[in-house]
Amino acid sequence: MKKVLTMLLLMSALLPLQPAQAYGPTGHRVVAELASFHLSAKAKSGIRKIIGNETLAMIANWPDFIKSDTTGRYNHTSPWHYLDFPGHCSRAEFDRIMAEAKGENLYSQTQAMIAQLKNPRTTPEQQRFALSFLVHMIGDMHMPLHVGRDEDMGGNKIQVSWFDRPTNLHRVWDEHLIDFQQYSYTEYAHILHRVLTPAHIQKIRHGSIADWMWESHVLSDKIYDRTRPGDKLSYRYNFLFVEDLNDQLQKGGVRLAKILNEIFA
């Protein structure tokens, strides 16, 4: 018993030294956990061969955690988390920008990870890498400011306050709104799952990855239109956007499952 107490005290003493993650990982875990409720038997088997007894929620945040790697091994993956567009652009302009985008980005690398998982010649290490990134990037593309605007780095340069604490618009959507719901990721995923009807699931599954990113971008315009630099955000902001937040988490989970079911069919 003494050893256990000593260990707990040591761990609690070390906690402040760890890099601050806040609640950013929660959204990705909600999407991954929700997806697990919609997987086919073949997909579950295929995923188990790659990650064993780990869950999708357990690997969902690895692509963010590796940003702390100081060796530079993963620096090339930084642009994989987003793709920026002009505000209120047309669908034609949106599609053109995606087609002409230079280098690797959220759209191109989502396709690349799907292809890698389908390729029977990929190594177990490559499969795990691709699965972790695919789970994460489907979550990213459903966070609307990951397909936001270049001039403010997807809302990172828009300073606001959240319940009187200084922050930025991107972080409000990455962390604060989700944290405000006061659920664990498992609770949140179960709540969102229980209200999904077969008709709603079928509707969510419809469309391509480009269509899904377009939906997120349209929502980003709504967010930009209703949020200004210096805004004091609190209960009213949650009231305005909680339905959109929940819709995006549901879409991310159901669509991730759709892609995984197709990969492992």
C-alpha positions in Angstrom: 0.0 0.0 0.0 2.9 2.4 0.9 4.4 1.7 -2.5 1.2 2.6 -4.3 0.8 5.8 -2.3 4.4 6.8 -3.0 3.9 6.2 -6.7 0.6 8.2 -6.8 2.3 11.2 -5.0 5.3 11.0 -7.5 2.9 11.0 -10.5 0.9 13.9 -9.2 4.2 15.9 -8.5 5.3 15.3 -12.1 2.0 16.2 -13.8 2.7 20.0 -13.9 5.9 19.2 -15.8 4.1 17.5 -18.7 3.2 19.5 -21.9 -0.2 21.1 -21.6 -2.7 19.2 -23.7 -5.9 20.7 -22.1 -8.9 18.9 -23.6 -8.0 19.1 -27.2 -7.7 15.3 -27.6 -11.3 14.8 -26.5 -12.9 15.6 -29.8 -10.7 13.2 -31.7 -11.5 10.4 -29.2 -15.2 11.1 -29.5 -15.1 10.7 -33.3 -13.0 7.6 -33.0 -15.2 6.0 -30.3 -18.4 6.8 -32.2 -16.9 5.2 -35.4 -16.3 2.0 -33.4 -20.0 1.6 -33.0 -20.5 1.5 -36.7 -17.7 -0.9 -37.9 -18.4 -4.1 -39.8 -17.1 -7.4 -38.5 -14.4 -7.3 -41.2 -13.3 -3.8 -40.3 -13.0 -4.8 -36.6 -10.9 -7.8 -37.6 -8.7 -5.8 -39.9 -8.2 -3.0 -37.3 -7.4 -5.6 -34.6 -4.6 -7.0 -36.8 -3.0 -3.6 -36.9 -3.4 -2.3 -33.4 -4.2 -5.4 -31.4 -6.3 -4.7 -28.2 -5.9 -0.9 -28.6 -9.0 1.1 -29.6 -9.4 3.7 -32.3 -9.8 6.3 -29.6 -6.4 5.3 -28.1 -4.5 6.0 -31.4 -6.6 9.0 -32.5 -4.3 11.7 -31.0 -0.9 10.2 -31.9 -0.6 12.5 -34.9 -0.8 15.5 -32.6 1.4 14.0 -29.9 4.3 13.5 -32.4 4.4 17.3 -32.9 6.5 17.2 -29.7 9.1 15.0 -31.3 12.4 17.0 -31.4 14.2 14.8 -34.0 12.3 16.3 -36.9 11.2 12.9 -38.1 7.6 13.9 -38.4 7.9 17.6 -39.4 6.6 16.8 -42.9 3.2 15.8 -41.4 2.4 19.3 -40.1 0.5 20.4 -43.2 -1.6 17.2 -43.1 -4.0 18.6 -40.5 -5.6 21.4 -42.5 -6.3 23.0 -45.8 -7.2 26.7 -46.0 -9.6 28.4 -48.4 -10.9 32.0 -49.0 -14.0 33.0 -47.0 -17.3 32.5 -48.7 -15.8 31.0 -51.8 -18.0 29.1 -54.3 -18.0 25.3 -54.6 -16.2 25.6 -57.9 -13.4 27.7 -56.4 -13.2 25.4 -53.5 -12.8 22.3 -55.8 -10.2 24.2 -57.9 -8.1 25.1 -54.8 -8.1 21.5 -53.7 -7.1 20.3 -57.1 -4.3 22.8 -57.5 -3.0 22.8 -53.9 0.7 22.2 -53.9 2.4 19.9 -51.4 0.7 17.6 -48.9 -2.4 18.6 -47.1 -5.5 17.3 -45.3 -7.2 16.3 -48.5 -4.3 14.7 -50.3 -3.0 12.8 -47.3 -6.4 11.5 -46.3 -6.5 9.9 -49.8 -2.9 8.7 -49.4 -3.6 7.0 -46.0 -6.6 5.2 -47.4 -4.5 3.9 -50.3 -1.7 2.8 -47.9 -4.2 0.8 -45.8 -5.5 -0.8 -48.9 -2.1 -1.8 -50.2 -1.2 -5.4 -49.2 2.5 -4.6 -49.4 2.6 -2.1 -46.6 4.4 -3.1 -43.5 2.7 -3.4 -40.0 4.4 -0.2 -39.0 3.2 1.6 -42.1 -0.3 0.3 -41.5 -0.4 1.6 -38.0 0.9 5.0 -39.1 -1.7 5.2 -41.8 -4.6 4.1 -39.6 -3.6 6.6 -36.8 -3.4 9.5 -39.3 -6.6 8.5 -41.1 -8.6 8.4 -37.8 -7.1 11.8 -36.8 -7.5 13.5 -40.2 -11.2 12.6 -40.5 -11.7 14.2 -37.2 -9.7 17.3 -38.3 -11.7 17.8 -41.5 -14.9 17.9 -39.4 -13.5 20.6 -37.2 -14.5 23.6 -39.4 -11.5 25.8 -38.7 -9.2 23.1 -40.1 -10.7 24.1 -43.4 -10.9 27.8 -42.5 -8.9 30.8 -43.7 -5.2 31.2 -44.4 -4.9 34.9 -43.3 -5.7 34.0 -39.7 -4.3 30.5 -39.6 -7.7 28.9 -39.2 -8.8 31.2 -36.4 -5.5 30.9 -34.5 -4.9 34.7 -34.9 -8.4 35.7 -33.8 -8.1 36.6 -30.2 -11.2 36.2 -28.1 -12.1 35.2 -24.5 -13.9 32.1 -23.3 -15.6 32.8 -19.9 -13.2 35.8 -19.4 -10.1 33.7 -20.1 -7.9 34.9 -23.1 -7.8 32.3 -26.0 -8.3 32.2 -29.8 -11.1 31.2 -32.0 -9.4 28.0 -33.2 -8.9 26.8 -29.7 -12.5 27.5 -28.8 -13.5 25.0 -31.4 -10.7 22.5 -30.8 -11.1 22.4 -27.1 -13.3 24.8 -25.1 -16.7 24.1 -26.7 -16.2 20.3 -26.3 -14.9 20.7 -22.8 -17.9 22.8 -21.8 -20.2 19.9 -22.4 -18.7 18.2 -19.4 -18.6 14.7 -20.8 -15.9 12.1 -21.0 -15.2 11.0 -24.5 -17.0 7.7 -23.9 -20.0 9.5 -22.5 -20.1 12.0 -25.3 -19.8 9.3 -28.0 -22.6 7.2 -26.5 -24.9 10.3 -26.2 -24.3 11.2 -29.9 -24.7 7.6 -31.0 -28.1 7.1 -29.2 -29.8 9.9 -31.0 -28.7 8.7 -34.5 -31.5 7.2 -36.6 -30.9 4.9 -39.5 -32.2 7.6 -41.9 -29.8 10.1 -40.4 -26.9 7.7 -40.6 -27.6 7.1 -44.3 -27.7 10.8 -45.0 -24.4 11.4 -43.2 -22.7 8.6 -45.1 -23.6 10.2 -48.4 -21.0 12.1 -50.4 -17.3 12.2 -51.0 -14.4 13.4 -48.8 -14.4 16.6 -50.9 -18.2 17.1 -50.1 -17.5 16.6 -46.4 -14.7 19.2 -46.4 -17.0 21.6 -48.3 -19.7 21.2 -45.6 -17.1 22.0 -42.9 -15.9 25.0 -44.8 -19.4 26.4 -45.1 -19.8 26.0 -41.4 -16.5 27.9 -40.9 -18.0 30.8 -42.8 -20.9 30.8 -40.3 -18.4 30.8 -37.4 -16.4 33.7 -38.9 -19.6 35.7 -39.6 -20.7 35.3 -35.9 -17.4 35.8 -34.2 -15.3 38.9 -34.1 -11.8 39.6 -32.6 -12.2 40.5 -29.0 -15.6 38.9 -28.5 -16.3 37.7 -25.0 -17.7 34.2 -25.6 -19.6 32.1 -23.0 -23.1 30.6 -22.6 -24.6 32.4 -25.5 -21.9 31.1 -27.9 -22.5 27.6 -26.7 -26.2 28.0 -27.3 -25.6 29.3 -30.9 -23.2 26.5 -31.9 -23.6 23.4 -29.7 -25.9 21.8 -32.3 -23.3 22.4 -35.1 -20.6 21.0 -32.8 -22.6 17.8 -32.2 -23.5 17.4 -35.8 -19.8 17.6 -36.8 -18.8 15.0 -34.2 -21.5 12.7 -35.4 -20.6 13.1 -39.0 -16.9 12.5 -38.3 -17.6 9.3 -36.5 -20.1 7.8 -38.9 -18.0 8.8 -41.9 -14.8 7.4 -40.4 -16.6 4.1 -40.0 -17.8 4.2 -43.6 -14.3 4.6 -44.9 -12.8 1.9 -42.6 -15.6 -0.5 -43.6 -14.8 0.1 -47.3 -11.0 -0.4 -46.7 -11.5 -3.7 -44.9 -14.4 -5.0 -47.0 
